[in-house]
Amino acid sequence: MNAPDRYERFVVPEGVSKVSYERDTKIINAATFTIEREDHTIGNILRMQLHSDENVLFAGYKLPHPLQYKILIRIQTTSQSSPMQAYNQAINDLDKELDHLKSEFEAELARHAVRQQREF
C-alpha cells in the first residue's frame, strides 16, 4: 500500500527537533513555529491559548498536508512581546491548566470512591 506506517504519525525521527522556530523577515514581531508529529488537537488548543494573550495580534495554525504529520503555528505580537515569549507563555499556561484539571479530576475520583464505599 502507499499509506505511511502508523508510527510515523507520532514518533519524531532522530535528528528532527520537535519544535522549530522561523522568524518572519517581512512582518515585525511575527514568526512561524513548526511542531512535528502533532495535529488539530494541539494546534487549536495552543491557538486559543495564544488568543487570550493581550500582546498577541494574530495566532493561527494549519496542517500543510494530510500526509505530513506536523502543524505550523503563526504568531504575531505587539512590540511589548515577542512570538517566542508568547509561545512559551501559552505552553506554560496550558501546563498549569492541565495540572489543575488533573488534580481536580483526581480529587473528584477520590470523593466518588468514598461515596461508593459508603453504599456497600
DRENROMI-597821 format. One record per residue: x, y, z of N, C-alpha, C in turn. Coordinates in nm, 2 decimals. Example, Ala and Ser with C-alpha at 12.3 -4.5 7.8 and 13.67 -1.06 7.14 Angstrom:
BEGIN
R     n.u     n.v     n.w    ca.u    ca.v    ca.w     c.u     c.v     c.w
R    1.32   -0.57    0.78    1.23   -0.45    0.78    1.32   -0.33    0.78
R    1.28   -0.22    0.71    1.37   -0.11    0.71    1.29    0.00    0.79
! end
This chain:
BEGIN
R     n.u     n.v     n.w    ca.u    ca.v    ca.w     c.u     c.v     c.w
R    0.08   -0.12    0.00    0.00    0.00    0.00    0.09    0.12    0.00
R    0.03    0.23   -0.04    0.10    0.36   -0.04    0.09    0.44    0.09
R    0.01    0.39    0.18   -0.01    0.45    0.31    0.12    0.44    0.40
R    0.15    0.56    0.46    0.27    0.55    0.55    0.24    0.46    0.67
R    0.35    0.42    0.73    0.34    0.34    0.86    0.27    0.42    0.97
R    0.19    0.36    1.05    0.12    0.43    1.16    0.21    0.50    1.26
R    0.32    0.44    1.29    0.41    0.50    1.39    0.47    0.63    1.34
R    0.47    0.66    1.21    0.52    0.79    1.16    0.43    0.90    1.20
R    0.31    0.88    1.25    0.22    0.99    1.29    0.26    1.05    1.43
R    0.34    0.97    1.51    0.37    1.02    1.64    0.51    1.01    1.69
R    0.59    0.94    1.61    0.73    0.92    1.65    0.82    1.02    1.58
R    0.88    1.11    1.65    0.97    1.21    1.59    1.10    1.14    1.54
R    1.13    1.15    1.42    1.26    1.09    1.37    1.38    1.14    1.44
R    1.49    1.06    1.44    1.61    1.11    1.50    1.67    1.22    1.42
R    1.72    1.32    1.49    1.78    1.43    1.42    1.68    1.54    1.39
R    1.55    1.52    1.42    1.45    1.62    1.39    1.40    1.68    1.52
R    1.40    1.81    1.53    1.35    1.87    1.65    1.20    1.87    1.66
R    1.15    1.85    1.78    1.00    1.85    1.80    0.94    1.99    1.76
R    1.01    2.10    1.80    0.96    2.23    1.77    1.07    2.31    1.70
R    1.04    2.38    1.59    1.14    2.46    1.53    1.08    2.60    1.51
R    1.16    2.70    1.50    1.12    2.84    1.50    1.18    2.91    1.38
R    1.10    2.99    1.31    1.14    3.06    1.20    1.08    3.20    1.20
R    1.17    3.30    1.22    1.13    3.44    1.22    1.08    3.49    1.08
R    0.98    3.57    1.08    0.93    3.62    0.96    1.01    3.75    0.92
R    1.07    3.75    0.80    1.15    3.86    0.77    1.07    3.98    0.71
R    0.95    3.96    0.68    0.87    4.07    0.62    0.78    4.14    0.72
R    0.74    4.07    0.83    0.65    4.13    0.92    0.72    4.14    1.06
R    0.71    4.26    1.12    0.78    4.28    1.25    0.70    4.19    1.36
R    0.78    4.14    1.45    0.73    4.06    1.56    0.64    3.94    1.51
R    0.68    3.87    1.41    0.60    3.76    1.36    0.69    3.64    1.34
R    0.64    3.52    1.36    0.72    3.40    1.34    0.63    3.28    1.32
R    0.69    3.18    1.27    0.62    3.05    1.25    0.69    2.94    1.32
R    0.61    2.87    1.40    0.67    2.75    1.48    0.62    2.63    1.41
R    0.71    2.54    1.38    0.67    2.41    1.33    0.68    2.30    1.44
R    0.57    2.24    1.46    0.56    2.13    1.57    0.54    2.00    1.50
R    0.64    1.92    1.51    0.64    1.79    1.45    0.55    1.69    1.52
R    0.49    1.60    1.44    0.40    1.49    1.49    0.29    1.54    1.58
R    0.22    1.65    1.54    0.10    1.69    1.61    0.00    1.72    1.51
R   -0.13    1.74    1.56   -0.24    1.77    1.47   -0.33    1.88    1.52
R   -0.46    1.87    1.48   -0.55    1.98    1.51   -0.57    1.99    1.66
R   -0.56    1.88    1.74   -0.58    1.89    1.88   -0.49    1.99    1.95
R   -0.36    1.98    1.93   -0.27    2.07    1.99   -0.27    2.20    1.92
R   -0.29    2.21    1.79   -0.29    2.33    1.72   -0.40    2.42    1.76
R   -0.52    2.37    1.78   -0.64    2.45    1.82   -0.63    2.49    1.97
R   -0.58    2.41    2.05   -0.57    2.44    2.20   -0.46    2.55    2.21
R   -0.35    2.54    2.14   -0.25    2.64    2.15   -0.29    2.77    2.09
R   -0.36    2.77    1.98   -0.41    2.89    1.92   -0.51    2.96    2.01
R   -0.60    2.89    2.07   -0.69    2.95    2.16   -0.62    3.01    2.29
R   -0.52    2.95    2.34   -0.44    3.00    2.45   -0.37    3.13    2.41
R   -0.31    3.13    2.29   -0.24    3.24    2.24   -0.34    3.36    2.22
R   -0.46    3.34    2.18   -0.56    3.44    2.17   -0.59    3.51    2.30
R   -0.57    3.44    2.41   -0.60    3.50    2.54   -0.49    3.60    2.59
R   -0.38    3.60    2.52   -0.27    3.69    2.55   -0.30    3.83    2.48
R   -0.30    3.93    2.56   -0.33    4.07    2.51   -0.22    4.12    2.41
R   -0.10    4.06    2.42    0.01    4.11    2.33    0.02    4.03    2.20
R   -0.07    3.94    2.18   -0.08    3.86    2.06   -0.18    3.93    1.96
R   -0.13    3.97    1.85   -0.21    4.03    1.75   -0.28    3.93    1.66
R   -0.20    3.82    1.63   -0.25    3.71    1.54   -0.20    3.58    1.59
R   -0.28    3.48    1.59   -0.24    3.34    1.62   -0.32    3.25    1.53
R   -0.26    3.17    1.45   -0.33    3.07    1.37   -0.24    2.95    1.35
R   -0.30    2.84    1.30   -0.23    2.72    1.27   -0.28    2.66    1.15
R   -0.20    2.57    1.08   -0.25    2.49    0.97   -0.17    2.36    0.96
R   -0.23    2.27    0.90   -0.16    2.14    0.87   -0.13    2.16    0.72
R    0.00    2.15    0.68    0.04    2.18    0.55   -0.02    2.07    0.45
R   -0.03    1.95    0.49   -0.08    1.84    0.41   -0.12    1.72    0.50
R   -0.23    1.65    0.46   -0.28    1.54    0.54   -0.18    1.43    0.57
R   -0.08    1.42    0.48    0.02    1.31    0.50    0.15    1.36    0.56
R    0.15    1.49    0.59    0.27    1.54    0.67    0.22    1.56    0.81
R    0.29    1.50    0.90    0.24    1.50    1.04    0.31    1.61    1.12
R    0.27    1.73    1.09    0.32    1.85    1.16    0.22    1.96    1.14
R    0.23    2.06    1.23    0.14    2.18    1.23    0.24    2.30    1.22
R    0.19    2.40    1.16    0.26    2.53    1.15    0.17    2.63    1.23
R    0.23    2.69    1.33    0.17    2.79    1.41    0.23    2.92    1.38
R    0.15    3.02    1.34    0.19    3.15    1.31    0.15    3.25    1.42
R    0.24    3.33    1.47    0.22    3.42    1.58    0.27    3.56    1.54
R    0.19    3.66    1.56    0.24    3.80    1.55    0.20    3.87    1.68
R    0.30    3.94    1.74    0.28    4.01    1.87    0.30    4.16    1.85
R    0.26    4.23    1.96    0.29    4.37    1.97    0.44    4.39    2.00
R    0.48    4.52    2.01    0.62    4.54    2.04    0.66    4.51    2.18
R    0.56    4.50    2.27    0.59    4.46    2.41    0.63    4.32    2.43
R    0.61    4.24    2.33    0.64    4.09    2.35    0.70    4.04    2.22
R    0.74    3.92    2.22    0.80    3.85    2.10    0.72    3.72    2.08
R    0.72    3.67    1.96    0.65    3.54    1.93    0.70    3.43    2.02
R    0.83    3.43    2.05    0.88    3.33    2.13    0.83    3.34    2.28
R    0.83    3.46    2.33    0.77    3.48    2.46    0.62    3.44    2.47
R    0.55    3.48    2.37    0.40    3.44    2.37    0.39    3.29    2.36
R    0.47    3.22    2.28    0.46    3.08    2.27    0.49    3.01    2.40
R    0.60    3.05    2.46    0.64    2.99    2.59    0.54    3.02    2.70
R    0.48    3.14    2.70    0.38    3.17    2.80    0.26    3.09    2.78
R    0.22    3.07    2.65    0.10    2.98    2.62    0.12    2.84    2.67
R    0.24    2.79    2.64    0.27    2.65    2.68    0.27    2.64    2.83
R    0.33    2.73    2.90    0.33    2.73    3.05    0.19    2.74    3.11
R    0.11    2.83    3.05   -0.03    2.84    3.10   -0.11    2.72    3.08
R   -0.09    2.65    2.96   -0.16    2.53    2.94   -0.11    2.42    3.03
R    0.01    2.42    3.06    0.07    2.32    3.15    0.00    2.33    3.29
R    0.00    2.46    3.34   -0.07    2.48    3.47   -0.22    2.45    3.46
R   -0.28    2.48    3.36   -0.43    2.45    3.34   -0.45    2.30    3.35
R   -0.37    2.22    3.27   -0.38    2.08    3.27   -0.35    2.02    3.41
R   -0.25    2.07    3.48   -0.22    2.02    3.61   -0.34    2.04    3.70
R   -0.40    2.16    3.69   -0.52    2.19    3.78   -0.63    2.09    3.74
R   -0.65    2.07    3.61   -0.76    1.98    3.57   -0.73    1.84    3.62
R   -0.61    1.80    3.62   -0.57    1.66    3.67   -0.60    1.65    3.82
R   -0.56    1.75    3.89   -0.58    1.75    4.04   -0.73    1.75    4.07
R   -0.81    1.83    4.00   -0.95    1.83    4.03   -1.01    1.70    3.99
R   -0.97    1.64    3.88   -1.02    1.51    3.85   -0.99    1.40    3.95
R   -0.86    1.40    4.00   -0.82    1.30    4.10   -0.90    1.32    4.23
R   -0.92    1.45    4.27   -1.00    1.48    4.39   -1.14    1.43    4.38
R   -1.20    1.45    4.26   -1.34    1.41    4.24   -1.35    1.25    4.24
R   -1.25    1.19    4.18   -1.24    1.05    4.17   -1.23    0.99    4.31
R   -1.15    1.05    4.40   -1.14    1.01    4.54   -1.27    1.02    4.61
R   -1.34    1.14    4.59   -1.47    1.16    4.65   -1.57    1.05    4.61
R   -1.57    1.02    4.48   -1.66    0.92    4.43   -1.63    0.78    4.49
R   -1.50    0.75    4.51   -1.47    0.62    4.56   -1.51    0.61    4.71
R   -1.51    0.72    4.78   -1.55    0.73    4.92   -1.71    0.70    4.92
R   -1.78    0.77    4.83   -1.92    0.75    4.83   -1.96    0.61    4.79
R   -1.88    0.55    4.70   -1.91    0.41    4.67   -1.89    0.32    4.78
R   -1.78    0.35    4.87   -1.76    0.26    4.98   -1.87    0.27    5.08
R   -1.93    0.39    5.10   -2.04    0.41    5.19   -2.16    0.33    5.15
R   -2.19    0.32    5.02   -2.30    0.25    4.97   -2.30    0.10    4.99
R   -2.18    0.04    5.00   -2.16   -0.10    5.02   -2.15   -0.13    5.16
! end
